[in-house]
Amino acid sequence: MKSLFTYLLLLSVGFSYAQKNFHGKAVYKSKTSFDMNQWGNRQMSEQQKKRIMERMKNMLEKTYILHFDRVSSLYEEEEKLETPGGRGGFRFGGFSSGIQYKNTQDKKFVEEREFFGKKFLIEDPSEMPKWEMSGEQKQIGNYLCYKATMVKKTDEFDWQNMRRRDRNKKKDNKEKKSDSIKVRKVTDDIEMPKEILVTAWYTPQIPVSNGPGQYWGLPGLILEINSGKTTILCTEVTLNPKEKKEINPLTKGDEVTRKEYNAIVKKKMEEMREMWRGRRRGRS
């Protein structure tokens, strides 16, 4: 009886230790759709459109790595070497995501970004996402996944969901008021929806309440996200890899809220716009 008790005790300690040291790595492919015709480019030749889309590829298609343990994670874009002699592509340094740290136990979400040579630590309030569970299921790789949805507010610099405004559409006051509730005006030519539907597919076979980027709060690792024009799909999962990534809170940068960071970006963009206008006036 004593030996059985000792065996069960050792088994319990071993299981707790394994849980404590559990870690994993997931690779995600992100793809954002972009319709050039929507932006008034119908008069371009197909060859011109193809060249522009090639240059935009590094912005529209990305690979991310999620390192996670039971409660925390680091999510960052995979580094890519530029093709020798390549001309590069479009880059949006102020809008592109940096390294993201998430702790689901402490409900803490921090993102590290660099803007015009200065580093920032953006901390968002991380309330439990209000997912609506579904019995719908599908297979992703070796994992059985379940569907969940939620309605998410967009950020004012969420370029992935921006679209061209229909300025020719006539509206009465009632229609304008209704439109302002649903849509956020970015510029005279650009707008975006204030809310979008997000669909997630998670697997209880990997029992961590985590996922790519800001997504979490489900009883299993999220393997796929469909958010507006963007799809994020997990292509590879490795549990307890030999090379363990240390997951520590981010510390480098000025601490700001998302609202404060957006105000900084907005101010800089206005300064650059005025500078550009000044140069154009000087030339004329």
Solvent accessible surface area in square Angstrom, and as a share of the most:
residue,aa,sasa,rsa
1,M,195,0.87
2,K,170,0.72
3,S,86,0.56
4,L,95,0.47
5,F,134,0.56
6,T,61,0.36
7,Y,130,0.49
8,L,95,0.48
9,L,95,0.47
10,L,117,0.58
11,L,102,0.51
12,S,62,0.40
13,V,89,0.51
14,G,38,0.37
15,F,135,0.56
16,S,65,0.42
17,Y,142,0.54
18,A,59,0.45
19,Q,76,0.34
20,K,151,0.64
21,N,52,0.27
22,F,30,0.13
23,H,25,0.11
24,G,3,0.02
25,K,68,0.29
26,A,0,0.00
27,V,17,0.09
28,Y,0,0.00
29,K,100,0.42
30,S,10,0.07
31,K,124,0.52
32,T,8,0.05
33,S,71,0.46
34,F,63,0.26
35,D,82,0.42
36,M,14,0.06
37,N,60,0.31
38,Q,66,0.29
39,W,57,0.20
40,G,45,0.44
41,N,30,0.16
42,R,174,0.63
43,Q,184,0.82
44,M,64,0.28
45,S,56,0.36
46,E,131,0.59
47,Q,124,0.55
48,Q,80,0.36
49,K,28,0.12
50,K,140,0.59
51,R,132,0.48
52,I,46,0.24
53,M,63,0.28
54,E,108,0.48
55,R,92,0.34
56,M,16,0.07
57,K,100,0.42
58,N,55,0.28
59,M,18,0.08
60,L,12,0.06
61,E,59,0.27
62,K,33,0.14
63,T,8,0.04
64,Y,23,0.09
65,I,20,0.10
66,L,0,0.00
67,H,30,0.13
68,F,0,0.00
69,D,35,0.18
70,R,114,0.42
71,V,41,0.23
72,S,8,0.05
73,S,1,0.01
74,L,13,0.06
75,Y,9,0.03
76,E,43,0.19
77,E,61,0.27
78,E,74,0.33
79,E,169,0.76
80,K,127,0.54
81,L,181,0.90
82,E,106,0.48
83,T,101,0.59
84,P,127,0.80
85,G,83,0.80
86,G,40,0.38
87,R,202,0.74
88,G,34,0.32
89,G,15,0.15
90,F,73,0.31
91,R,154,0.56
92,F,75,0.31
93,G,52,0.50
94,G,9,0.09
95,F,38,0.16
96,S,38,0.24
97,S,45,0.29
98,G,23,0.22
99,I,54,0.28
100,Q,14,0.06
101,Y,12,0.05
102,K,3,0.01
103,N,18,0.09
104,T,18,0.11
105,Q,129,0.57
106,D,96,0.50
107,K,97,0.41
108,K,78,0.33
109,F,12,0.05
110,V,11,0.06
111,E,6,0.03
112,E,28,0.12
113,R,30,0.11
114,E,94,0.42
115,F,20,0.08
116,F,123,0.51
117,G,67,0.65
118,K,105,0.44
119,K,85,0.36
120,F,8,0.03
121,L,9,0.04
122,I,0,0.00
123,E,80,0.36
124,D,31,0.16
125,P,120,0.76
126,S,17,0.11
127,E,135,0.61
128,M,101,0.45
129,P,25,0.16
130,K,175,0.74
131,W,28,0.10
132,E,125,0.56
133,M,105,0.47
134,S,43,0.28
135,G,67,0.64
136,E,92,0.41
137,Q,93,0.42
138,K,73,0.31
139,Q,108,0.48
140,I,20,0.10
141,G,68,0.66
142,N,129,0.66
143,Y,44,0.17
144,L,64,0.32
145,C,0,0.00
146,Y,59,0.22
147,K,50,0.21
148,A,0,0.00
149,T,29,0.17
150,M,27,0.12
151,V,97,0.56
152,K,36,0.15
153,K,161,0.68
154,T,8,0.05
155,D,48,0.25
156,E,59,0.26
157,F,27,0.11
158,D,22,0.12
159,W,47,0.17
160,Q,56,0.25
161,N,10,0.05
162,M,28,0.13
163,R,76,0.28
164,R,110,0.40
165,R,67,0.25
166,D,90,0.47
167,R,162,0.59
168,N,141,0.72
169,K,121,0.51
170,K,191,0.81
171,K,62,0.26
172,D,84,0.43
173,N,125,0.64
174,K,166,0.71
175,E,85,0.38
176,K,116,0.49
177,K,144,0.61
178,S,49,0.31
179,D,39,0.20
180,S,61,0.40
181,I,118,0.60
182,K,137,0.58
183,V,17,0.10
184,R,67,0.25
185,K,119,0.50
186,V,50,0.29
187,T,55,0.32
188,D,82,0.42
189,D,59,0.31
190,I,42,0.21
191,E,22,0.10
192,M,0,0.00
193,P,25,0.16
194,K,69,0.29
195,E,94,0.42
196,I,17,0.08
197,L,110,0.55
198,V,0,0.00
199,T,20,0.12
200,A,0,0.00
201,W,18,0.06
202,Y,13,0.05
203,T,0,0.00
204,P,61,0.38
205,Q,102,0.45
206,I,1,0.00
207,P,106,0.67
208,V,6,0.03
209,S,37,0.24
210,N,2,0.01
211,G,0,0.00
212,P,0,0.00
213,G,9,0.09
214,Q,92,0.41
215,Y,15,0.06
216,W,11,0.04
217,G,17,0.16
218,L,4,0.02
219,P,81,0.51
220,G,0,0.00
221,L,0,0.00
222,I,0,0.00
223,L,2,0.01
224,E,17,0.08
225,I,0,0.00
226,N,48,0.25
227,S,13,0.08
228,G,49,0.47
229,K,71,0.30
230,T,10,0.06
231,T,52,0.30
232,I,21,0.11
233,L,69,0.34
234,C,10,0.06
235,T,76,0.44
236,E,93,0.42
237,V,33,0.19
238,T,49,0.29
239,L,74,0.37
240,N,85,0.43
241,P,26,0.17
242,K,208,0.88
243,E,157,0.70
244,K,98,0.42
245,K,80,0.34
246,E,117,0.53
247,I,29,0.15
248,N,86,0.44
249,P,78,0.49
250,L,32,0.16
251,T,109,0.64
252,K,138,0.58
253,G,31,0.30
254,D,67,0.35
255,E,148,0.66
256,V,22,0.13
257,T,66,0.38
258,R,50,0.18
259,K,170,0.72
260,E,88,0.40
261,Y,2,0.01
262,N,10,0.05
263,A,59,0.46
264,I,66,0.33
265,V,1,0.00
266,K,101,0.43
267,K,130,0.55
268,K,66,0.28
269,M,67,0.30
270,E,83,0.37
271,E,78,0.35
272,M,91,0.41
273,R,99,0.36
274,E,91,0.41
275,M,111,0.50
276,W,129,0.45
277,R,112,0.41
278,G,32,0.31
279,R,136,0.50
280,R,146,0.53
281,R,160,0.59
282,G,66,0.63
283,R,183,0.67
284,S,127,0.82
